[in-house]
Amino acid sequence: MARVRLSVAERREELLRAAVEQIEARGVAAVRIADVASALGVSNALVLYHFSTKERLVAEAFAYAAEGDLAHLRRLLGRRTTALRRLRSAVRWYAPTGSAKGWRLWIEGWAVSLREPALREVARGLDRRWKAALAEVIAEGVAAGEFRCPDPAGTALRLTALLDGLAVQLTSYDGAVPRIRVREWAEEALSRELGLAAEPSGGRDH
């Protein structure tokens, strides 16, 4: 069956999706241009035409996956409800026990960014946007009198640092941390940062 002709934008997105899948399956170090091409039944030359190098393909694949997560985060934080409910929803989703991105991809990206300037710049920019989105809603909650927080940016950094670190533990060391404890720690950290009583385990906003 002949392949459907795709626009340049559609082809790039198809290649990025395939690259994300291959990175998650093989790891950044092992994945090759040929793996991405083979997954789609196209030539290596086509992949290189769009991305020129493996390093650029990996950086853009990481950004592609992260942009999807950022879009979902913005939807959670943009709901018409209290800032506290929006924050709790975001933390539950982002936590390694939630339904957010494949943490293996992120951990791979962080590791490789230590050696790859292009990926490091992508990761740094995405990280800043992630924290800024959380800090903005925290500031909204403070302004509305829902809770007190003298340093929304610091709170956003500490929360994401905790969740990122727990994700590394859960992803890298099977059974290192009970998943129920991770959920509890995430809730406790958010409540502590906002000066609130911790929500009971398993609680949900209504």
C-alpha positions, -999 to 999 in steps of 0.1 A, spaced: 0 0 0 14 34 -10 22 58 19 0 88 22 19 120 13 23 141 44 29 178 47 63 189 61 47 197 95 29 163 96 60 144 86 81 162 113 55 153 139 54 117 128 92 115 131 92 131 165 66 107 178 86 78 165 118 92 181 101 96 215 90 59 213 125 47 203 142 68 230 118 54 256 125 18 244 162 20 238 176 50 257 193 81 242 227 66 240 216 35 221 190 49 198 200 55 161 187 75 132 182 41 116 159 30 144 135 59 139 136 55 101 129 17 104 100 22 128 82 43 101 95 25 70 113 55 57 150 62 48 177 75 71 181 104 46 145 115 52 151 117 90 183 136 84 167 160 59 143 171 87 167 171 117 203 170 103 218 152 133 209 127 159 215 153 186 190 177 171 165 149 166 168 139 203 165 175 215 134 182 195 119 149 204 123 157 241 108 192 235 79 176 216 71 153 245 75 180 271 53 205 252 25 180 253 28 178 291 30 215 294 -2 219 275 -19 195 298 -5 213 329 -19 246 315 -53 230 311 -52 218 347 -41 251 361 -65 270 339 -97 254 352 -124 276 367 -119 266 403 -98 276 433 -61 279 430 -57 252 457 -78 226 437 -58 234 406 -25 230 424 -35 197 440 -47 184 406 -14 194 390 7 178 417 -13 146 417 -9 144 379 28 154 378 38 131 407 55 99 395 25 79 408 2 101 386 -7 99 349 19 124 336 46 117 311 69 87 308 94 95 335 120 73 318 122 97 289 127 127 312 154 109 332 172 100 299 169 136 288 183 150 320 213 127 319 222 134 283 218 172 287 249 171 309 269 165 278 247 179 250 244 217 250 214 216 226 194 193 248 205 212 279 191 245 266 158 228 256 155 212 291 164 244 309 138 264 290 110 238 296 119 236 333 116 273 337 82 274 320 70 245 342 80 262 374 66 295 363 32 280 356 30 266 391 43 298 407 17 319 388 -12 299 403 4 299 438 5 337 435 -31 337 425 -41 317 455 -21 341 478 -38 371 462 -72 355 467 -65 348 504 -67 310 500 -33 304 516 -1 321 525 32 316 506 59 343 508 79 328 479 58 312 451 88 307 429 107 290 457 77 268 464 74 257 428 111 248 427 110 228 459 78 209 449 91 200 414 126 190 429 109 167 453 87 151 427 116 148 402 137 131 428 110 107 438 105 99 401 141 89 398 138 66 428 107 49 415 119 46 379 155 35 387 150 13 417 120 -9 417 104 -10 451 127 16 466 97 37 477 61 25 482 39 43 458 13 52 484 40 70 504 50 90 473 14 102 470 13 111 507 46 129 506 35 150 476 3 160 494 22 168 526 48 189 508 21 210 490 2 215 522 33 224 541 45 249 515 11 266 516 7 266 554 -23 242 552 -33 211 571 -24 180 552 -52 165 533 -61 130 544 -46 101 524 -67 93 493 -87 125 496 -99 142 465 -112 177 458 -149 179 448 
